[in-house]
Amino acid sequence: MKTLTKETYQMIKLNLKNLLIFEVVYRLITGSVFLQAVNYGLRFSLRMAGYSYLTMGNLGHFLIKPWTILVILGITLVGLLLMMIEAGGLIAAYSSAAYSLRLSPVDILLEGVGNLVDEIKKRNVKLFGVVFIEIVLINSYYLYRILSHVKPLDFMMKTMLGEGWVRVLLLVVAIVFIVIAIPSTFAPHGCMIERKSFRDSMNLSRDLLAGRRKLAVPQFVLYQVFLVLGLIGCYLLCMVFAGVFVVTFVDKALEFAFLMEAGARIEWALLFIASIVSGVVYFASVTVWYYQMHNRVRHEARWDFNYGQDRALSRKNGVIVVAVLGIASGVCLFDTAYNGNIFTKAVVVETEITAHRGSSKTAPENTLEALAAAVEEMADRVEIDVQETADGLVVLSHDSTLKRTAGVNKRTADLTYDELLHLDVGSWFSKEFEGTRIPTLEAVMDYAKGKIDLNIEIKNLGNASGLPEKVLELVNDHEMQEQCVITSTNLNYLRRIKELQPEIRTGYILSAAYGEYYNNEDIDFISIRSNFVTESMMEKCHEAGKTVHAWTVNSKDEMERLRVLGVDNVITDYPVRAREVLYREDVTESLLEYLRVLLK
């Protein structure tokens, strides 16, 4: 095994720079494109199914819809094609490396596409399944970790894994995959290197493995086990460094939330890197075995993979790599960053935290200062209230009069914006915020775009008001359709919004829950007083494809109750407290306590 490991390392090392460029750029571009394909496909399927959101309650019905099945098949086909190109490119790179030849990143890509086209022409359809099974097996741990961060899939996995028959079924599937993967280990190489048919490639793979499975299979498995252990070790080390940074530089009130956010980002980055390394190592090791077994069957000397010293990645090439990655990721992720994606928005639902009127216990409510505090405290969304001034501007204001926040017993609608600018809405909160002004919705959007999502509550000014249309116009002007949801106690406002732009997400604000309010087609979610949230109500709303936002949730006990019920969004004056309760991790808390003691 030591010799084969050395030869695998030599094969990777020969073309390491180009392999890394190809893999990282290819994953960034195709990953972004694939996620957006999933995004649009899922949104289309939800619309055809008559749902606004995907939840545990409606998931089963959603999956059996005809359009859902067609979209899943289409997305699966796209995924298989992308996998085949990557596998074909890696096999081409390593088969060239066997002859001491390097392929450029572009050549690796072109060879991958060429291999894909050849296999389609040869109708080697079964090879697609083999490649899929091999990639799933070597990435099984990484896929599990990724899915465990995507809700409601994480709840589904926990629930399903708790059932004995599900564990047995997964074991059977794993065994079937392994039974298929082992004898077909060299089938991709036979098809892509020797241009054989799938049947002939399978016969070749069996011949090469005859009597050698006990040597080959454990080696491939051990490589993947070592990579997983390395990933876990790197994650723990990074978390320790992140913990030291947090304890040293971050405000104590934000430590927990900051470390959890850092931990999530660290894990995503490491999963991305580990999945790349996993594929690179697997196809390199299989290629080494392929050539060595070929020579052994022919009774020839071992293939020489000793290429000597390879050149290190030069500074110039390093700059090129960074530039390419920056441009590629910037272009390919532009749509995701500005228009949103299902994995960062609430189509696939996770419990979000909305800061009530901004972080209203940290700064004066409905001000830019409160929004900035909510961003700093890592809230997912900010709830704001909007009204209209006498001269037609949309501004942030909650009460019917300005007496509580500005000391003036007048309505917002009776004053022009210039008059509002003379009002101090910060002194009532504390001297620190003296001179704080009422912001326009436009100013809030300018600040929030790309930073934090908005829940815009349109105050009920009567059905004759044109405020809903003005709010919608501002959302469209700022291209923040994916960053904003619009709520109101006035159902007519939401109906008008939907008539103008059906894709805008709307929420109906209720103080109490009566009737089948969740079946209304003009709303996408329910925003309700938290003490009316029950398990039965959650089930009915989720089955109807609606999510539940609970307000105003400030006590830890109430946060914990809603967490158990699986509420989709909590609206709170204390976003940091909510994150601690909803996403509490004992390991994270213990690490912080331990580091505080060490660094004192």
N, C-alpha and C positions, 0 to 999 in steps of 0.2 A: 504493500500500500504506500510505503514511503516513496518508492520510485515513481509510482503512478501520480502521486500528489505533486512531486517535483516536476514531472512532465506536464501536468495540467497547469501548474504555475508558469512554466516556461511558455506554454502556448498562449496563455492569457497575456503574459508580459510582452510578448513580441508585438502585439497590436493593441496594447492597453489604452493608449491615448485615443485612437480612433474608435475603439469599442465604447469607451466612456462617452465620447462626444455623440456617437450614434445613439446609444441607449438613453442618455439623459434628454437629448433633444427630441428623439422619437417619442419617448414617454410623455414629455411635456406637451408636445403638439397633439399626438393622437389621444392622450389622456384628456386634454381639454376639449378636443373635438368630440370624443366619445361621451364625456359627461354632458356636454351640451345636447348631443343627440338623445341621450337618456332623458335630459331635462325636457326638451320639446316633445319627445315621444310620450313621456309620462303625463305632461300637461294635456296633450291631445287626447290620450286615453281617458284621463279624468273627465275631461269635457264631454267626451262621447258617452261616458258612463253616467254622467249627470252628477258628478261629485266635484267639490271644491278642494277637498283635502283627502289625503290618504291616512287613515287611522286604523287602529287595531279592529275597531268595530266593523268597518266596511271593506277591509282588505280581502277577505275571502270572496265576497261578491264581486269585487273589482277584478280579481285575477281570472274569473271565469267568463268575463265579458269578451265577445268576439274581437272587438278592436284591441282590447288589452292583449289578447293572445297573439294577434298579428303583429302588434308593436314589439312584444317581447321576442317573437321569432326574428323580426327584422333587426333588433338591437343585438340579439345573439349572433346573427349572421355577420353583422359588422364587427363584433368582437372577435369572432373566429378568424375573419380575414386579417384583422390587425395582428392577432397572435401568430398567424401563419407567416406574415411578412417578417415579424421580428425573429421567429424561429429560423426561417429561411435565411435571413441575413446573418445571424450568428453562426449557423452551420456553414455558410459560404465563407465567412471570415476565418473560421477555424480550419476548414479544409484547405484554404489558401495558406494559412499559417503552417500547416503540416509540410508545406513545400517552401517554407521560409519566405513567404510572400505576404506583404501587408496590403490590406484594402482600406481605402479612404472611407470616411463615414458615408459619403454619397454613394460610393461603390457598394458598401454593405447594404444600404437601402435599396439600390437598384437590383442587386442580387436577390434580396428578399422578395421584391416585387416579381422578378423574373421567375423565381422558384414557385411563387404562388400561381402565376399564370400557367406554368408548366404542369403543375399538379391539377389545375382545373381542366386543362386540355387533356390530360391523361385520365381524367375522371377518377382520380384517387380520393374520392369523397371520404372514405374511412380514415384517411390520414388526418383529416381535419379533426376528427374525434380523438385520435391518438394524441395529437399535439395538445388539444384542449385538456385531456386527462392528465398528461404529463405536467403541463403548466399549473393546473389546479393543485396537483399533489405537491409540487415543490413550493407552491405559494400558499398552501392551506393555512398555515399559522398566520401569515400576514393578512389573508382574506378574512380570517376570523376576527382579528383585531380591528380591521377596517369596519366590518359589519357591526361590531360591538359598539361603534361610535355613531352609527346611523340609526336614528329612531324613526318608526317604531320597530325596526328590525331587531334591535337589541332586546326589546321586551319579548318579541316573538321567539328569539333564540333561547332566552332564559325560560320562558314558559314551555317551549317545546322540549328543551333538554331535560326539563323536570319530568317528562313523561317517559316511562320505560320503553314503550314501543318505538318512540322516536329515536332513542339512543340505539336501539337494536337496528332500526332502519338505516341510520347513519353508518353504523358499523358495517352493515351489509354492503352499502354503497361504496364505502372505503375499500372493502375487500374486493369488490367487483372492479373498481378502478385499478387497484394494485395488480389483480390477476390479468387485466388487460395491458397495463403499462409495462410489466416486466418482460414478457416475451416480445413486445413490440418496441423495446428500447432503441434498437438501431434502425427501425423502419423509416423514420424521417431521413436518416443518412442514406439509406439505400435508395429512397425515392429521389432525393435532391442531389446527391453526389453521383450515384451510379445511374440515375435516370431510369430506375426499374419501376415496374408496376407495383401497386401496393401488395398484391399477393406475393410476388417474388421478393419484395423487400421484407415481408414478414418471415418468409422462409430463410432469407439471409440472416435476419436478426436471431432466429431460433438456432441456426447453425453456429453463429458466433458466440452465442451464450451457452451452447451445449457443454455441460459439465463445469461451467464457470460462474453460474449464478450466485453461488455462495461467496464468491470473491467480489463480483461486480456490484451486486445490489447493496450489500452492507456499506461499501465505499460511498456510493451515491447518497445513501441515507445519512451516513455519518457527516458528510460535507454539509448537508442541510441542517442537521442538528447543531453542528458547530456554529453555523451562521445564525441560527435562532438564539443560541446562547450568547453569541457575540452581540446581537441586537439588544437582548435584555441587559447585558452588562453595560453597553454604551448608554442605554436609556437611564439606568440607575446612576451612572456616573454623571450624566448630564443633569439629572434631577438634583443631585447633590450640589453641583456648581450653581444651578438655578436657585436652589434653596439658600445658598450662601449669599448670592446676589440679593435675593428678596429680603432676607433678614437684615442685610447690611444697608440697603438703599431704599427699600419700599416702605411706605407708611404702614404701621402695624395693622390698621383697619383693613388694608387692601392686600395683606400678605397672602391669605388663603386663596382669594380669587385670582390674584396675579400668578401664583405658583400653579394653580390648576390650569389656567390658560396657557402658561408656558409649557406645562407638561403635555398638554394636548398638541401644541404646535411641534414640540420636540418629537413626540411619538409619530406624528404624521410624516415629518421629515425623515426620520429613521426608517419607517416602513417603506417609504419611497426608495431610499438608498438600498435597503436590504433586499427588496424585491428585484431590483436591478442586479445586484451582486449574485443573488440566488440563480437567476437565469443565466448569467455569464458563466458562473462556476459549473452549473449543471451541464450546459451544452459543451463546455470545454472538456470536462471530464469524460462525457460520453464519446466525444470525438476522439480523444486519446485512446480510449478502450476500443473504439471502432477500428482505428488503424492498427493497433497492437494485435487485436484478435484476428484481423485480416492476415497479418503477417504470420501469426502462429498457425492459422489454418493452412496457409501455404507453405509452412515450414521454412519461413524466411527469418532473417535476423530482426530483432526489435527495431521498430521505427525510431529514428534519431530525432528527438525533440530538443536537443541541447543547442540553442541558438547563440549562446554566449551572452554578453552584456547588451542590453537594449538601452537606447538613449532615453534619458529622463525627459519629462515634459518641460519644454523650454518656457521661459518667461513670455516670449512672444506668443507661443501657442496657447499658453494659459490665458493671456489677455483675449485672444480670439475666442477661446472656449467660453469665457465669461460674457463676452459681448454677444455671442450667438445665443447663449442661454437667456440673457436679458431681453434681447429682441424677440426671440421665439416665445418666451413666456409672456412678455408684455402684449404681443399681438394676439396670441391665442387665448389669453385669459381676459382680454379687454371686455368681451361681451359678458363674461361671468362677473367681473368686478362691477360693471355699471348697470347690467340688466338683471343680475342675480342668477342663482342656480338652485335647483331643488335641494341640494345638499347644504346650502347655506340659508335657505329660506324655509317657509313653513308649509310647503306642500307635503314633504315628508316630515311629520311633526315631531319635534322634541319640545320639552318644557322650556319655553323662553321666559326671560325676565324683562318686564317692561317697567321703566322708571316712571312713576306717577307724576305728571306735570314736570318732567325733568326729575333730577334727584332733589325732591322738594324738601328734604330734611337737611340738605347740605347747602342749598342756595335758594333764593326766592323762586317760587313756582312760575312756570311758563316764561322763563327768561333764557337768554343765551347762556348765562352763567349756570343755570340749572342743567341745560343740555350738556355743557362742557363737563360738569361734575358727573353726569350719567355716563359720558364717554370714558372718563377717567376711572369710574367704578365698574366699567365693563358690562353695563347693561346691554341686552340685545336690542332693545327698542325703547323709544321714549313716547309716552302719551302726552299729547298737548291739546289744549282747547282753543278753538278759533271762533272769532266773531268778526263783524264788519263795522268799520268806522263810518262816520257821517259822510265822508268823501269817498267811500267805496273801497278802502284798503282792507285786506284781510290781516288781522293781528291776533296775537295770543292773549286770551283773557278768559277766565272761567266764570266768575260770579256775574249776576245780573247787573250789579253796580260795581264801581271801583272803590267803594268805601273801605273795604277790608285791606286791600293791598296798596292803595294810594291815598286813602283818607279823603276821597272826594265822592260825595254821594250822587254820582251821575252815571248814566249808562254809557258803555263804550260806543254804542250806536249814535249817541247824541253829540259826540266830540269828533273833530277832525283829527287826522294823524298828527298834524303839527301841534295841536292842543295836547294830545296824549304825550308827545315828546317832552313836555314840560312837567310831567308827573313823575315822581320818584316812587318806584314800586319795590325798592330794596330796603329802605330804612326800617319798615315794619318788621323785617326779618332779623336784621342786625346792622350795626354801624358799619361793619365791613363792606356791606353792599349798598351803602348810601349812594344815590345817584343812578341806580340801575333803571333802565328804561324798558318800556313795553316794545318787544320786537315785532316786526312784520313776519308773516309766514314765509315770504320770499327770502328774508334774511336768514331765517331758521333753516330753510332748505339749502341755501348757499353753504351754510356751515355744516349741515348734516350729511350732505351728499358724499358717499364713500366712507363715512365715519360710523353712522348709526341709523337704524331704521326708525320710521315715524309711524305712530298711531295718531291720526289727526281726527279729533272729535269735533264735529260740526255742531255747535250749540243750536238749540231749537229756537229760531227767530221767526217761526211761522212759515206756512207753506208758500207765501208770496215772495219769500226771500230768494235772491239769486246766489246765495253763498255757496251752495253745493257746486254749482257750475264754475264759480270762481276758484274754488279749491282744486277742482279737477283740472282746470286750465293751468294752474301753477304746477301741479304734479307733472303734467305733460310737458310744460315748458322746460322744466328742470330734468326731464327724462328720468324720473324717479318712480316709475310705475311699480317696479319690483321692490323698492325700498319703503313704500308707503301703503298703509291700509287706512281706510276711511270709516269712521264709526259715527253713530248718532242715535239719540233716543227717538228721532223722527224717522219712521220707516219710509215716509214719502221721499225724504232726501236720498236715502239709499236706493230707492227704486229709480229715481231720476239719474243717479250716478250710473247704475247698471244699464239703463236704456242708452246712455251716451257711450259707455265704455264697459262692456260686460266683463272684461278681464281684470278690472280693478277689484281688489278684494275689499269687501265691506263687512262691517260688524254691527250687529244690533245690540244696543245697550239696554239692559233690563235691570230693574231693581228687584224684581221677583220673577219666578218662573211659573207660568200658567199656560196650558194649552199646548198645541203642536207648533210652537213658534220656530222650531228648528227645521221645519219643512219648507219654509219660505225660500223661493228661488232667488230673491233679491239680496240675500245675505249669505256670507261665507263662514261666519263664525258668530258665536254668542258671547257678549261681554256682560257678565252678570255679577251681582254682589256675591262674595265668596261663601257666605253662610247658606246660600241657596244651592250650592253645588253638592250633588249627591251622586252616588254610584249609579243609580238608575238614570238620572239626567245625563250623566257622562255617556252611558251606553246608548241612549236614544240619539243624542247629538252625533256621536261618532258613527252610528249606523246610518245616519242621514248624510254623512260626509261633512259635517260641521265640526269645528273645534270649539273649545271652551276657554275663554279668557276670564279669570276671576279677579275682582277688585274689592276693596283695596286691602291687600294682604300684608300685614305688618308684624303680626306675632309669629314666633317660631312654631308654636303649636299648630296654628292654622296653616302655615307653610308645609309642615310635616304631613298634616291631614290631606292637603291637596296633592302633595307628592305621591302619597299612597294611592289616591284616587286616579292619578295619571292625568291631572289637568294639563292643558296644553300651553297655557301662558298665565303667569301671575303678574298682576299690576301692583306695584308696591312703592312705598316711600323709601324703602331700604334695600336697594338692589344688591349690596354687598352681603347683607344678612341672608337674603333670599338665595344667593349663590352658595353660601356656606351650607344652608339647610338642604337645598335641592340636590346639590352635587357633592355632598360631604364624602370625603374619603379619609378613613382612619389613618392610612399610610401617610398621606400628605400632611395631616395634622401632626402626626408623630414626628415626621421629619422636621417640620418647622420648630416644634418644641425642643427637639434634640439639638438642632443647630443654634437656637437661641442660647441654650445652656453652654455650648462649646464656645460661642463667640462673645460671651460676657466677659 
